[in-house]
Amino acid sequence: MGDMPLGAITGALLKSLGRKLKPNACTDTWWREIVTPARAVINHAHEHKGTPHLTVKRYDKFERIAQDERRGKTSRVERTPATRDWIEAFCAEADPYNAALARFMFETAARIDQAISIEPSDLRPASCQVKIKAQKGHPEGWITVSPQMMAELVALKPKRPKNLKTGQVLSPRVFGYGSSTGYNNRWKTICKRAGIPYLSAHRAGRHGFYTELVVRQGVDPVTAAKAGRWSDATLPMRIYAHAETDEAAVRARFRTNHVQVAPVKKRNHRKTKKDQENE
């Protein structure tokens, strides 16, 4: 933004940069990659130098739809979560490392970076606990897994992956991956061989975990959010819970014949001599 003073930068100006810098991106990307970091720098200066504080109003749905029409692509496409059948089909074709990775993320809602960072020293087989790294504002901690999951993890021989950028050999990893994107090509191959749609680790893990518990098994959202380490129980309900009821089945409910209650017959009241006198 050149030598423009921080006080001259407005929210509207930041929001307008998206169309210039990333014309083919959606408004969510503009907000995440342009507005948010620029606003963070400006407000950091406010705390340390006393420059003006900046508040930016989010893009509304009309701005989002208009940008989607310009770029000819719909944003916020509904994500498909993993199901038990998908996990089983995937694992039937996968090698032991990727099968265990898929099951681990589906069972624990761990993020891919947390999963691939697990080292042998992060396992406590006796108590079925796994240590996962800190991420997205949450501290590192120990989570409990099923005995079957722990048995799978212990059976994997740790591998020392290589950093493809630097060539550095990393410390031993339980799942054998050195980066959060290293699994992609392998998973695509496994899905193709299994005849199932490709799902990212995030859809197989966090999306699959929450939908399985809340939508399919009826676990209350607060308990599910705590088990998946969401600090705000309303967030996964908005993002990770995917409805699975067929729309046609919902509409059919309005076509069912309701049981009609038989009308109550009134008993004939014979007038007594006293009633006739009162009339």
CYANA upper distance limits for C-alpha pairs under 8 A (distance plus 0.5 A):
  4 MET  CA      8 ALA  CA      7.21
  4 MET  CA      9 ILE  CA      7.94
  5 PRO  CA      9 ILE  CA      7.54
  6 LEU  CA     42 ILE  CA      7.05
  6 LEU  CA     51 THR  CA      7.51
  6 LEU  CA     52 PRO  CA      7.86
  7 GLY  CA     51 THR  CA      7.06
  7 GLY  CA     52 PRO  CA      6.12
  9 ILE  CA     13 LEU  CA      6.94
  9 ILE  CA     14 LEU  CA      7.85
 10 THR  CA     14 LEU  CA      6.99
 10 THR  CA     54 LEU  CA      7.66
 10 THR  CA     56 VAL  CA      8.36
 11 GLY  CA     15 LYS  CA      6.76
 11 GLY  CA     54 LEU  CA      7.54
 11 GLY  CA     55 THR  CA      7.11
 11 GLY  CA     56 VAL  CA      5.14
 11 GLY  CA     57 LYS  CA      7.51
 12 ALA  CA     16 SER  CA      6.69
 12 ALA  CA     56 VAL  CA      8.02
 13 LEU  CA     17 LEU  CA      7.12
 14 LEU  CA     18 GLY  CA      8.18
 14 LEU  CA     34 ILE  CA      7.92
 14 LEU  CA     35 VAL  CA      6.19
 14 LEU  CA     38 ALA  CA      8.16
 15 LYS  CA     30 TRP  CA      7.99
 15 LYS  CA     31 TRP  CA      8.04
 15 LYS  CA     35 VAL  CA      6.84
 15 LYS  CA     59 TYR  CA      8.36
 16 SER  CA     20 LYS  CA      7.89
 17 LEU  CA     21 LEU  CA      6.50
 17 LEU  CA     34 ILE  CA      8.05
 18 GLY  CA     22 LYS  CA      5.86
 18 GLY  CA     23 PRO  CA      7.04
 18 GLY  CA     25 ALA  CA      8.40
 18 GLY  CA     27 THR  CA      8.11
 18 GLY  CA     30 TRP  CA      5.66
 18 GLY  CA     34 ILE  CA      7.35
 19 ARG  CA     23 PRO  CA      4.93
 19 ARG  CA     24 ASN  CA      8.31
 22 LYS  CA     30 TRP  CA      7.87
 23 PRO  CA     71 ARG  CA      8.18
 24 ASN  CA     71 ARG  CA      6.02
 25 ALA  CA     29 THR  CA      6.64
 25 ALA  CA     30 TRP  CA      7.45
 25 ALA  CA     71 ARG  CA      8.05
 26 CYS  CA     30 TRP  CA      6.98
 26 CYS  CA     64 ARG  CA      7.49
 26 CYS  CA     67 GLN  CA      6.93
 26 CYS  CA     68 ASP  CA      6.98
 26 CYS  CA     75 SER  CA      6.85
 27 THR  CA     31 TRP  CA      6.61
 27 THR  CA     59 TYR  CA      7.28
 27 THR  CA     63 GLU  CA      8.07
 27 THR  CA     64 ARG  CA      6.06
 27 THR  CA     67 GLN  CA      7.48
 28 ASP  CA     32 ARG  CA      6.67
 28 ASP  CA     64 ARG  CA      8.44
 29 THR  CA     33 GLU  CA      6.27
 29 THR  CA     34 ILE  CA      8.23
 30 TRP  CA     34 ILE  CA      5.76
 30 TRP  CA     35 VAL  CA      6.94
 31 TRP  CA     35 VAL  CA      5.30
 31 TRP  CA     36 THR  CA      6.36
 31 TRP  CA     58 ARG  CA      8.09
 31 TRP  CA     59 TYR  CA      8.32
 32 ARG  CA     36 THR  CA      6.00
 32 ARG  CA     37 PRO  CA      8.00
 33 GLU  CA     37 PRO  CA      7.08
 34 ILE  CA     38 ALA  CA      6.72
 35 VAL  CA     39 ARG  CA      6.43
 36 THR  CA     40 ALA  CA      6.60
 37 PRO  CA     41 VAL  CA      6.87
 38 ALA  CA     42 ILE  CA      6.83
 39 ARG  CA     43 ASN  CA      6.56
 39 ARG  CA     54 LEU  CA      7.19
 39 ARG  CA     55 THR  CA      8.33
 39 ARG  CA     56 VAL  CA      8.34
 40 ALA  CA     44 HIS  CA      6.46
 41 VAL  CA     45 ALA  CA      6.82
 42 ILE  CA     46 HIS  CA      6.87
 42 ILE  CA     51 THR  CA      8.42
 42 ILE  CA     52 PRO  CA      8.50
 42 ILE  CA     53 HIS  CA      7.64
 42 ILE  CA     54 LEU  CA      7.42
 43 ASN  CA     47 GLU  CA      6.90
 43 ASN  CA     52 PRO  CA      8.19
 43 ASN  CA     53 HIS  CA      5.99
 43 ASN  CA     54 LEU  CA      6.82
 44 HIS  CA     48 HIS  CA      7.00
 45 ALA  CA     49 LYS  CA      5.82
 45 ALA  CA     50 GLY  CA      7.29
 45 ALA  CA     51 THR  CA      6.66
 46 HIS  CA     50 GLY  CA      5.00
 46 HIS  CA     51 THR  CA      4.93
 46 HIS  CA     52 PRO  CA      6.26
 46 HIS  CA     53 HIS  CA      6.08
 47 GLU  CA     51 THR  CA      8.26
 59 TYR  CA     63 GLU  CA      6.47
 59 TYR  CA     64 ARG  CA      7.16
 60 ASP  CA     64 ARG  CA      6.86
 61 LYS  CA     65 ILE  CA      6.54
 62 PHE  CA     66 ALA  CA      6.56
 63 GLU  CA     67 GLN  CA      6.72
 64 ARG  CA     68 ASP  CA      6.72
 65 ILE  CA     69 GLU  CA      6.74
 65 ILE  CA     74 THR  CA      8.45
 66 ALA  CA     70 ARG  CA      6.85
 67 GLN  CA     71 ARG  CA      6.76
 68 ASP  CA     72 GLY  CA      6.27
 68 ASP  CA     73 LYS  CA      5.78
 68 ASP  CA     74 THR  CA      5.86
 68 ASP  CA     75 SER  CA      7.09
 69 GLU  CA     73 LYS  CA      7.18
 69 GLU  CA     74 THR  CA      8.16
 79 ARG  CA    203 ARG  CA      7.73
 80 THR  CA    199 LEU  CA      8.10
 80 THR  CA    203 ARG  CA      7.20
 80 THR  CA    207 HIS  CA      8.36
 80 THR  CA    242 HIS  CA      8.21
 81 PRO  CA    199 LEU  CA      8.24
 81 PRO  CA    203 ARG  CA      5.50
 81 PRO  CA    204 ALA  CA      6.49
 81 PRO  CA    207 HIS  CA      5.54
 81 PRO  CA    208 GLY  CA      5.05
 81 PRO  CA    211 THR  CA      7.59
 81 PRO  CA    242 HIS  CA      7.81
 82 ALA  CA     86 TRP  CA      6.43
 82 ALA  CA     87 ILE  CA      7.24
 82 ALA  CA    106 PHE  CA      8.35
 82 ALA  CA    199 LEU  CA      7.81
 82 ALA  CA    203 ARG  CA      6.70
 82 ALA  CA    204 ALA  CA      5.15
 82 ALA  CA    205 GLY  CA      7.98
 82 ALA  CA    207 HIS  CA      7.58
 82 ALA  CA    208 GLY  CA      4.98
 82 ALA  CA    209 PHE  CA      8.45
 83 THR  CA     87 ILE  CA      6.76
 83 THR  CA    204 ALA  CA      8.43
 83 THR  CA    208 GLY  CA      6.79
 83 THR  CA    212 GLU  CA      7.58
 84 ARG  CA     88 GLU  CA      6.67
 85 ASP  CA     89 ALA  CA      6.59
 86 TRP  CA     90 PHE  CA      6.52
 86 TRP  CA    196 ILE  CA      7.63
 87 ILE  CA     91 CYS  CA      6.56
 87 ILE  CA    102 ALA  CA      7.51
 87 ILE  CA    103 ARG  CA      7.51
 87 ILE  CA    204 ALA  CA      8.35
 88 GLU  CA     92 ALA  CA      6.58
 89 ALA  CA     93 GLU  CA      7.37
 89 ALA  CA    194 ALA  CA      6.70
 89 ALA  CA    196 ILE  CA      8.03
 90 PHE  CA     94 ALA  CA      6.60
 90 PHE  CA     99 ALA  CA      7.66
 90 PHE  CA    190 ILE  CA      7.15
 90 PHE  CA    191 CYS  CA      6.76
 90 PHE  CA    194 ALA  CA      6.70
 90 PHE  CA    196 ILE  CA      8.14
 91 CYS  CA     95 ASP  CA      8.01
 91 CYS  CA     96 PRO  CA      8.50
 91 CYS  CA     98 ASN  CA      8.05
 91 CYS  CA     99 ALA  CA      5.09
 91 CYS  CA    100 ALA  CA      8.40
 91 CYS  CA    102 ALA  CA      8.10
 92 ALA  CA     99 ALA  CA      8.36
 92 ALA  CA    194 ALA  CA      8.23
 93 GLU  CA    190 ILE  CA      6.58
 93 GLU  CA    193 ARG  CA      7.44
 93 GLU  CA    194 ALA  CA      6.47
 94 ALA  CA     98 ASN  CA      6.43
 94 ALA  CA     99 ALA  CA      5.92
 94 ALA  CA    190 ILE  CA      6.41
 95 ASP  CA     99 ALA  CA      6.52
 96 PRO  CA    100 ALA  CA      6.49
 96 PRO  CA    156 LEU  CA      7.91
 97 TYR  CA    101 LEU  CA      6.65
 97 TYR  CA    156 LEU  CA      7.31
 97 TYR  CA    175 PHE  CA      5.99
 97 TYR  CA    176 GLY  CA      7.91
 98 ASN  CA    102 ALA  CA      6.61
 98 ASN  CA    175 PHE  CA      7.79
 98 ASN  CA    187 TRP  CA      8.30
 99 ALA  CA    103 ARG  CA      6.78
100 ALA  CA    104 PHE  CA      6.39
100 ALA  CA    149 MET  CA      8.13
100 ALA  CA    152 GLU  CA      6.87
100 ALA  CA    153 LEU  CA      7.37
100 ALA  CA    175 PHE  CA      8.36
101 LEU  CA    105 MET  CA      6.76
101 LEU  CA    115 ALA  CA      7.87
101 LEU  CA    175 PHE  CA      7.12
102 ALA  CA    106 PHE  CA      6.66
102 ALA  CA    201 ALA  CA      7.79
102 ALA  CA    204 ALA  CA      7.38
102 ALA  CA    205 GLY  CA      7.75
103 ARG  CA    107 GLU  CA      6.51
103 ARG  CA    149 MET  CA      8.12
104 PHE  CA    108 THR  CA      6.51
104 PHE  CA    109 ALA  CA      8.43
104 PHE  CA    110 ALA  CA      8.16
104 PHE  CA    115 ALA  CA      8.45
104 PHE  CA    149 MET  CA      7.35
104 PHE  CA    205 GLY  CA      8.48
105 MET  CA    109 ALA  CA      5.59
105 MET  CA    110 ALA  CA      5.66
105 MET  CA    111 ARG  CA      7.62
105 MET  CA    112 ILE  CA      8.11
105 MET  CA    115 ALA  CA      7.82
105 MET  CA    201 ALA  CA      8.06
105 MET  CA    204 ALA  CA      7.50
105 MET  CA    205 GLY  CA      4.90
105 MET  CA    206 ARG  CA      7.67
105 MET  CA    209 PHE  CA      8.30
106 PHE  CA    110 ALA  CA      8.42
106 PHE  CA    204 ALA  CA      6.42
106 PHE  CA    205 GLY  CA      4.80
106 PHE  CA    206 ARG  CA      7.36
106 PHE  CA    208 GLY  CA      6.52
106 PHE  CA    209 PHE  CA      5.65
107 GLU  CA    145 VAL  CA      8.09
107 GLU  CA    205 GLY  CA      7.96
107 GLU  CA    209 PHE  CA      6.78
108 THR  CA    145 VAL  CA      7.75
108 THR  CA    205 GLY  CA      7.96
108 THR  CA    206 ARG  CA      8.46
108 THR  CA    209 PHE  CA      7.58
108 THR  CA    227 ALA  CA      8.14
108 THR  CA    228 GLY  CA      6.97
109 ALA  CA    205 GLY  CA      5.50
109 ALA  CA    206 ARG  CA      4.85
109 ALA  CA    207 HIS  CA      8.35
109 ALA  CA    208 GLY  CA      8.47
109 ALA  CA    209 PHE  CA      6.11
109 ALA  CA    210 TYR  CA      8.20
109 ALA  CA    228 GLY  CA      5.85
110 ALA  CA    114 GLN  CA      6.71
110 ALA  CA    115 ALA  CA      6.74
110 ALA  CA    132 ILE  CA      8.48
110 ALA  CA    205 GLY  CA      7.08
110 ALA  CA    206 ARG  CA      7.26
110 ALA  CA    228 GLY  CA      8.01
111 ARG  CA    115 ALA  CA      6.74
111 ARG  CA    201 ALA  CA      8.31
111 ARG  CA    202 HIS  CA      7.15
111 ARG  CA    205 GLY  CA      7.61
111 ARG  CA    206 ARG  CA      7.64
112 ILE  CA    116 ILE  CA      6.66
112 ILE  CA    180 SER  CA      6.33
112 ILE  CA    201 ALA  CA      6.74
112 ILE  CA    202 HIS  CA      7.37
113 ASP  CA    117 SER  CA      6.65
113 ASP  CA    179 SER  CA      7.73
113 ASP  CA    180 SER  CA      5.54
114 GLN  CA    118 ILE  CA      7.29
114 GLN  CA    132 ILE  CA      6.20
114 GLN  CA    133 LYS  CA      6.15
114 GLN  CA    134 ALA  CA      8.30
114 GLN  CA    135 GLN  CA      8.12
115 ALA  CA    132 ILE  CA      7.71
115 ALA  CA    175 PHE  CA      8.25
116 ILE  CA    173 ARG  CA      7.41
116 ILE  CA    174 VAL  CA      7.85
116 ILE  CA    175 PHE  CA      6.43
116 ILE  CA    176 GLY  CA      7.67
116 ILE  CA    177 TYR  CA      6.16
116 ILE  CA    178 GLY  CA      7.26
116 ILE  CA    179 SER  CA      7.62
116 ILE  CA    180 SER  CA      7.31
117 SER  CA    132 ILE  CA      8.28
117 SER  CA    133 LYS  CA      7.95
117 SER  CA    173 ARG  CA      6.99
117 SER  CA    174 VAL  CA      8.47
117 SER  CA    177 TYR  CA      8.47
117 SER  CA    178 GLY  CA      8.01
118 ILE  CA    122 ASP  CA      6.59
118 ILE  CA    131 LYS  CA      7.79
118 ILE  CA    132 ILE  CA      7.16
118 ILE  CA    133 LYS  CA      8.47
118 ILE  CA    173 ARG  CA      6.37
118 ILE  CA    174 VAL  CA      6.36
118 ILE  CA    175 PHE  CA      8.04
119 GLU  CA    123 LEU  CA      8.00
119 GLU  CA    158 PRO  CA      8.22
119 GLU  CA    171 SER  CA      8.24
119 GLU  CA    172 PRO  CA      6.54
119 GLU  CA    173 ARG  CA      5.10
119 GLU  CA    174 VAL  CA      5.82
120 PRO  CA    158 PRO  CA      7.50
120 PRO  CA    172 PRO  CA      7.79
120 PRO  CA    173 ARG  CA      7.30
120 PRO  CA    174 VAL  CA      6.50
122 ASP  CA    130 VAL  CA      6.15
122 ASP  CA    131 LYS  CA      5.47
122 ASP  CA    132 ILE  CA      8.06
123 LEU  CA    128 CYS  CA      8.16
123 LEU  CA    129 GLN  CA      6.63
123 LEU  CA    130 VAL  CA      5.34
123 LEU  CA    131 LYS  CA      7.15
123 LEU  CA    154 VAL  CA      8.48
124 ARG  CA    128 CYS  CA      6.24
124 ARG  CA    129 GLN  CA      5.55
124 ARG  CA    130 VAL  CA      6.75
125 PRO  CA    129 GLN  CA      7.11
125 PRO  CA    150 MET  CA      6.84
125 PRO  CA    151 ALA  CA      8.34
125 PRO  CA    154 VAL  CA      7.96
127 SER  CA    144 THR  CA      8.23
128 CYS  CA    144 THR  CA      6.18
128 CYS  CA    145 VAL  CA      6.10
128 CYS  CA    146 SER  CA      7.15
128 CYS  CA    147 PRO  CA      6.63
128 CYS  CA    150 MET  CA      6.36
129 GLN  CA    142 TRP  CA      6.50
129 GLN  CA    143 ILE  CA      5.90
129 GLN  CA    144 THR  CA      4.93
129 GLN  CA    145 VAL  CA      6.54
129 GLN  CA    150 MET  CA      8.37
130 VAL  CA    142 TRP  CA      5.85
130 VAL  CA    143 ILE  CA      5.88
130 VAL  CA    144 THR  CA      6.90
130 VAL  CA    145 VAL  CA      7.77
131 LYS  CA    140 GLU  CA      7.56
131 LYS  CA    141 GLY  CA      5.97
131 LYS  CA    142 TRP  CA      4.76
131 LYS  CA    143 ILE  CA      6.82
132 ILE  CA    140 GLU  CA      6.12
132 ILE  CA    141 GLY  CA      6.25
132 ILE  CA    142 TRP  CA      6.85
132 ILE  CA    143 ILE  CA      7.95
133 LYS  CA    139 PRO  CA      7.63
133 LYS  CA    140 GLU  CA      4.93
133 LYS  CA    141 GLY  CA      7.40
134 ALA  CA    138 HIS  CA      5.90
134 ALA  CA    139 PRO  CA      4.83
134 ALA  CA    140 GLU  CA      4.49
134 ALA  CA    141 GLY  CA      7.96
135 GLN  CA    139 PRO  CA      7.24
135 GLN  CA    140 GLU  CA      7.99
145 VAL  CA    149 MET  CA      6.69
145 VAL  CA    150 MET  CA      7.01
146 SER  CA    150 MET  CA      6.85
147 PRO  CA    151 ALA  CA      6.65
148 GLN  CA    152 GLU  CA      6.94
149 MET  CA    153 LEU  CA      6.87
150 MET  CA    154 VAL  CA      6.62
151 ALA  CA    155 ALA  CA      6.68
152 GLU  CA    156 LEU  CA      7.19
153 LEU  CA    174 VAL  CA      7.59
156 LEU  CA    174 VAL  CA      7.10
156 LEU  CA    175 PHE  CA      8.03
157 LYS  CA    174 VAL  CA      7.54
158 PRO  CA    172 PRO  CA      6.04
158 PRO  CA    173 ARG  CA      5.81
158 PRO  CA    174 VAL  CA      5.19
158 PRO  CA    175 PHE  CA      7.40
158 PRO  CA    176 GLY  CA      6.92
159 LYS  CA    172 PRO  CA      5.62
159 LYS  CA    173 ARG  CA      5.92
159 LYS  CA    174 VAL  CA      7.14
159 LYS  CA    175 PHE  CA      7.76
159 LYS  CA    176 GLY  CA      5.22
159 LYS  CA    177 TYR  CA      8.47
160 ARG  CA    169 VAL  CA      6.94
160 ARG  CA    170 LEU  CA      6.12
160 ARG  CA    171 SER  CA      6.10
160 ARG  CA    172 PRO  CA      4.84
160 ARG  CA    173 ARG  CA      6.56
160 ARG  CA    176 GLY  CA      6.91
161 PRO  CA    169 VAL  CA      6.51
161 PRO  CA    170 LEU  CA      6.11
161 PRO  CA    171 SER  CA      7.98
161 PRO  CA    172 PRO  CA      7.72
161 PRO  CA    173 ARG  CA      7.88
161 PRO  CA    176 GLY  CA      6.44
161 PRO  CA    177 TYR  CA      6.36
161 PRO  CA    178 GLY  CA      5.72
162 LYS  CA    167 GLY  CA      6.37
162 LYS  CA    168 GLN  CA      6.12
162 LYS  CA    169 VAL  CA      4.90
162 LYS  CA    170 LEU  CA      6.26
162 LYS  CA    178 GLY  CA      6.93
163 ASN  CA    167 GLY  CA      5.52
163 ASN  CA    168 GLN  CA      5.71
163 ASN  CA    169 VAL  CA      6.79
163 ASN  CA    170 LEU  CA      7.38
163 ASN  CA    178 GLY  CA      6.87
163 ASN  CA    179 SER  CA      8.23
164 LEU  CA    168 GLN  CA      8.22
170 LEU  CA    178 GLY  CA      7.66
172 PRO  CA    176 GLY  CA      7.88
173 ARG  CA    177 TYR  CA      7.32
173 ARG  CA    178 GLY  CA      8.20
177 TYR  CA    182 GLY  CA      6.74
177 TYR  CA    183 TYR  CA      7.61
178 GLY  CA    182 GLY  CA      7.44
183 TYR  CA    187 TRP  CA      6.54
184 ASN  CA    188 LYS  CA      6.76
184 ASN  CA    200 SER  CA      7.90
185 ASN  CA    189 THR  CA      6.86
186 ARG  CA    190 ILE  CA      6.81
187 TRP  CA    191 CYS  CA      6.57
187 TRP  CA    198 TYR  CA      7.87
188 LYS  CA    192 LYS  CA      6.64
188 LYS  CA    198 TYR  CA      6.35
189 THR  CA    193 ARG  CA      6.69
190 ILE  CA    194 ALA  CA      6.58
191 CYS  CA    195 GLY  CA      6.50
191 CYS  CA    196 ILE  CA      5.72
191 CYS  CA    197 PRO  CA      6.71
191 CYS  CA    198 TYR  CA      6.01
192 LYS  CA    196 ILE  CA      6.83
192 LYS  CA    197 PRO  CA      7.85
192 LYS  CA    198 TYR  CA      7.98
199 LEU  CA    203 ARG  CA      6.38
199 LEU  CA    204 ALA  CA      6.70
200 SER  CA    204 ALA  CA      6.72
201 ALA  CA    205 GLY  CA      6.22
202 HIS  CA    206 ARG  CA      6.14
202 HIS  CA    207 HIS  CA      7.06
203 ARG  CA    207 HIS  CA      5.27
203 ARG  CA    208 GLY  CA      6.44
204 ALA  CA    208 GLY  CA      5.59
204 ALA  CA    209 PHE  CA      8.07
205 GLY  CA    209 PHE  CA      6.23
206 ARG  CA    210 TYR  CA      6.71
206 ARG  CA    228 GLY  CA      8.10
206 ARG  CA    240 TYR  CA      7.59
207 HIS  CA    211 THR  CA      6.66
207 HIS  CA    240 TYR  CA      5.37
207 HIS  CA    241 ALA  CA      7.52
207 HIS  CA    242 HIS  CA      8.50
208 GLY  CA    212 GLU  CA      6.36
208 GLY  CA    240 TYR  CA      8.43
209 PHE  CA    213 LEU  CA      6.86
209 PHE  CA    228 GLY  CA      8.30
210 TYR  CA    214 VAL  CA      6.47
210 TYR  CA    215 VAL  CA      8.29
210 TYR  CA    224 ALA  CA      7.12
210 TYR  CA    225 ALA  CA      8.22
210 TYR  CA    228 GLY  CA      8.07
210 TYR  CA    236 PRO  CA      7.83
210 TYR  CA    240 TYR  CA      6.59
210 TYR  CA    241 ALA  CA      6.60
211 THR  CA    215 VAL  CA      5.61
211 THR  CA    216 ARG  CA      7.10
211 THR  CA    240 TYR  CA      7.10
211 THR  CA    241 ALA  CA      5.41
211 THR  CA    242 HIS  CA      6.40
212 GLU  CA    216 ARG  CA      5.54
212 GLU  CA    217 GLN  CA      6.74
213 LEU  CA    217 GLN  CA      5.48
213 LEU  CA    218 GLY  CA      6.70
213 LEU  CA    219 VAL  CA      5.86
213 LEU  CA    224 ALA  CA      7.05
214 VAL  CA    218 GLY  CA      5.23
214 VAL  CA    219 VAL  CA      5.28
214 VAL  CA    220 ASP  CA      6.73
214 VAL  CA    221 PRO  CA      6.69
214 VAL  CA    224 ALA  CA      7.38
214 VAL  CA    241 ALA  CA      7.71
215 VAL  CA    219 VAL  CA      8.26
215 VAL  CA    241 ALA  CA      7.42
215 VAL  CA    242 HIS  CA      7.82
215 VAL  CA    243 ALA  CA      7.45
215 VAL  CA    244 GLU  CA      8.20
219 VAL  CA    223 THR  CA      7.46
219 VAL  CA    224 ALA  CA      6.99
220 ASP  CA    224 ALA  CA      6.87
221 PRO  CA    225 ALA  CA      6.43
221 PRO  CA    233 ALA  CA      7.03
221 PRO  CA    237 MET  CA      7.76
222 VAL  CA    226 LYS  CA      6.75
222 VAL  CA    233 ALA  CA      5.99
223 THR  CA    227 ALA  CA      6.71
224 ALA  CA    228 GLY  CA      6.66
225 ALA  CA    229 ARG  CA      6.50
225 ALA  CA    230 TRP  CA      5.51
225 ALA  CA    231 SER  CA      7.76
225 ALA  CA    232 ASP  CA      7.92
225 ALA  CA    233 ALA  CA      5.79
225 ALA  CA    236 PRO  CA      7.40
226 LYS  CA    230 TRP  CA      6.33
226 LYS  CA    231 SER  CA      7.55
226 LYS  CA    233 ALA  CA      8.10
230 TRP  CA    235 LEU  CA      8.15
230 TRP  CA    236 PRO  CA      7.85
232 ASP  CA    236 PRO  CA      8.32
233 ALA  CA    237 MET  CA      7.59
234 THR  CA    238 ARG  CA      7.00
235 LEU  CA    239 ILE  CA      6.79
235 LEU  CA    240 TYR  CA      8.40
236 PRO  CA    240 TYR  CA      5.21
236 PRO  CA    241 ALA  CA      6.82
237 MET  CA    241 ALA  CA      5.62
245 THR  CA    249 ALA  CA      7.61
245 THR  CA    250 VAL  CA      7.83
246 ASP  CA    250 VAL  CA      7.14
247 GLU  CA    251 ARG  CA      6.85
248 ALA  CA    252 ALA  CA      6.61
249 ALA  CA    253 ARG  CA      7.19
250 VAL  CA    254 PHE  CA      8.19
251 ARG  CA    255 ARG  CA      7.84
252 ALA  CA    256 THR  CA      7.25
271 LYS  CA    275 ASP  CA      6.24
271 LYS  CA    276 GLN  CA      7.16
272 THR  CA    276 GLN  CA      6.91
273 LYS  CA    277 GLU  CA      6.80
274 LYS  CA    278 ASN  CA      6.84
275 ASP  CA    279 GLU  CA      6.94
